[in-house]
């Protein structure tokens, strides 16, 4: 009974299949009306009514099969992010015989669209069986379900077109209306979500445009990468806007990819499509992600574009998760410890030397091997050291020129007055930490000798730099206050003699406060353009877009704070003496160059506040300079009636303690000293110190240099670690390492400047036997120079943007390399030529110190510790010489080993030991081996000729090693 019941149930549940089997056995087939039931093992479908057909066909009944296909998924998209497949049903009517059905997949006929390849998906049955090009239908099998499963990858791709089709064959028929299905494989579900990729562009002056305009643009890329939503805001164009576009920046510059609407843009949809030489949609997406697309705004004054910015991916979110604690700092010994000491000194000074490395090794030993304790001790000591005065140095040099060449200091002497002070301090100052921090600050709080008023007065540049040195370890609010009131900044960003708004009798505005400094003190010196989380990531709005920190109203209101500031002092007799008197004339603007005998002291003292012109308001001629009316800035009220000093104090406190300032400034300082791409955790830890200490820069600097991300050597294996060392810092480091000297060293030293006003006590602030480093602006900015000179940036945005992203691999990796912005082909060649001049030829061209009319050049030292290292490797008779009496004199292997010892020593100081730490020993591919070979080959033909020839070969090898290592790609990177 049980068996009979089970057999009956089977026939009842499989009646259609049973009839098919019977039909096959009898040699005919039939079709009847049916409805697939919920319990059927055939797929659920709508009702299908077919006429009954009885047709003898033979045993296989193959050519009666009519195949069709349809999608049974919710949509026609397979999605990589969620592993969502496309489910298809291939079914047939007609014959029930066993048969093999051929299928094919193809891409799009439109060449601009992206087609899925065989590596993008897997075609399989629902049981997981992979299908190639054929699907087997068994006897009586009416349908099969198959899946197209996406294969995830790490590549951002536009939707990939895929066409699945049934292939014609003589054994069966294909339903002409359901023969194929068009589908897409997507990276993620269509649409914009808060976690969609965000690309950001900060827009500044385009090309040579003389403008203070700026703006920002954000692209929120859809999850399937088919379109992006654009938001753009800008302000302060010089003239009416005429257009805005997204352009291709590289490799071909200029073609328009998308025309943006006029004015401020909010939520404009841009479809990612082929344009110009971007012949496919994927090309356009690749160009966007690869940093090849920029947005610009055109104006009537600048038809070719007034402001522009390149899109680059950024991190951001509505909320921030506190980063996890970092790995503890690992203990180091031996070569690894020596390497980290050199790295630390590279970050904290203008470069390690044999003496400073040895000193630190002793400190570490004294602390029982605890290098962090030793570093901390050194930092504390360095912060107490006074740095030499760049202003005093510049003044003494100019006075020397005036004494020996008449009363006037001509333009040519003055425009190179600051550089010797800077180079000599960077290379030979004992207060290396203060010098290094001051230079880092100078590239954030930028003034530039590109401004003629500043270039003509090197003591003003020197005074500003001295102010940065003095505040290198103080609180940021005090620093920002003194920056704001220094005449160099007042001249450069034009808030000196800035007066409150004036109107005529009809209420028409005659003049308004200059807004230049108000804009830059927010944008560049404190809070930045967009709101940030404490880890430096962008704080997004509920719409998933960046939010500006300030608007034009804030700029206008803050400009009113910076009114009433003028020169504090002047000199009697039209500036022909050193004596000073208080300045009582708000409109005093200085003297002409022709009347300048020594210097203008008003350029070196902080500006003072002029509330008004001192006249009785009830009498004629009264004028108010400082705007003391109520102001509202960043939501904060500045009460009416405050003095100019009170307004300034409130503004500086507001900016210094703003939530953005800690991560904004911390990020930039980390970039200047350690790595261009600090992790969010690194930024967070440093910005927390900034916040918790009220911006104590000394504590911030310690946090930067002693953080695990700066000190753990395993971080160096990360692609994001390190920074490209800018030419100026790298040159100063090389000069410091080799103890470079001047051709006038014996005739012209610090004691010479003492005779012209350099205080004698300044001499003790330099290393013993300091050689004044005379390198002129012209030798660096032109010819074979570095194309970089201290405090001579092309704009207030410095030599390079902290967020600069070169197109290509760096952008695709989501990284920035600020210094690459000046690493043009010409600059790279010129930098090499500078080192070649120093190492192999007559030296780096300097200038006339105007004492004896000679030109001072910076030259390679006659001897150095590195000459001694080479000699020690070959000296077999312990006479500290390498001569023909040594057994190694004619031994090429010994000479190569000496070359290796020389390279390894210089590698430590110039490259942080990177070459030795990553050596493989392969003579063809290992950079260390390649450099050793280059050094060994230098003058090898003179080896063994004579004692004199051996000495010449030694000197040439030392020079060659310095040249090769200073210009090696592995050493240009500060690891």
Buried (B, 14 or more C-beta within 10 A) or exposed (E): EEEEEEEEEEEEBBEBBBBBBEBBEEEBBBBEEBEBEEEBEBBEBEEEEEEEEEEEBEEBBBBBBBBBBEBEBEBEBBBBEEEBBBBBBBBBBBBBBBBEBBBEBBBBEEEBBBBBEEEBBBBBBEEEEEBEEEBEBEBBBBBBBBBBBBBEEEEBBBBBBBBBBBBEBEBBBBBEEBBBBEBBBBBBBBEBEBEBBBBBBBBBBBEEBEBBBBBBBBBBBBBBBBBBBBBBBBBBBBEEBBBBBBBBBBEEEEEBBBEBEEEEBEEBEBEBBBBBEBEBBBBBBBBBBBBBBBBBBBBEBBEEBBBBBBBBBBEBBEEBEEBEEBEEBEEBEEEBBBBBBBBBBBBBBBBBBBEBBEBBBEBBEEBEEBBBBBBBBBBEEBBEBBBBBBBBBBBBBBBBBBBEBEEBBBEEBBBBBBBBBBBBBBBBBBBBBBBBBBBBBBBBBBBBBBBEBBBBBBBBBBBBBBBBBBBBBBBBBBBBBBBBBBBBBBBBBBBBBBBBBEEEEEEEEEEBBBBBBBBBBBBBBBBBBBBBBBBBBBBBEEBBBBEBBBEEEBBBBBBBBBBBBBBBBBBEEEBBEEEBEEBEEBEBEBBEEEBBBBBBBBBBBBBBBBBBBEEEEEEEEEBBBBBBBEBEBBEBEBEEEBEBBBBBBBBBBBBBBBBBBBBBBBBBBBBBBBBBBBBBBBBBBBBBBBBEBBBBBBBBBBBBBBBBBBBBBEBBEEEBBBBBBBBBBBBBBBBBBBBBBBBBBEEBBBEBBBEBBBEEEBBEBBBEEBBBBBBBBBBBBEEBBBBBBBBBBEEBBBBBBBBBBBBEEBBBEBBBBBBBBBBEEEBBEBBBBBBBBBBBEEBBBBBBBBBEEBEBBBBBBEEBBBBBBBBEBBBEEEEEBBBEEBEBBEBEEBBBBBBBBBBBBBBBBBBBBBBBBBBEEEEEEBBBBBBBBBBBEBBBEBBBBEBEBBBBBBBBBBBBBBBBBBBBEBBBBBB
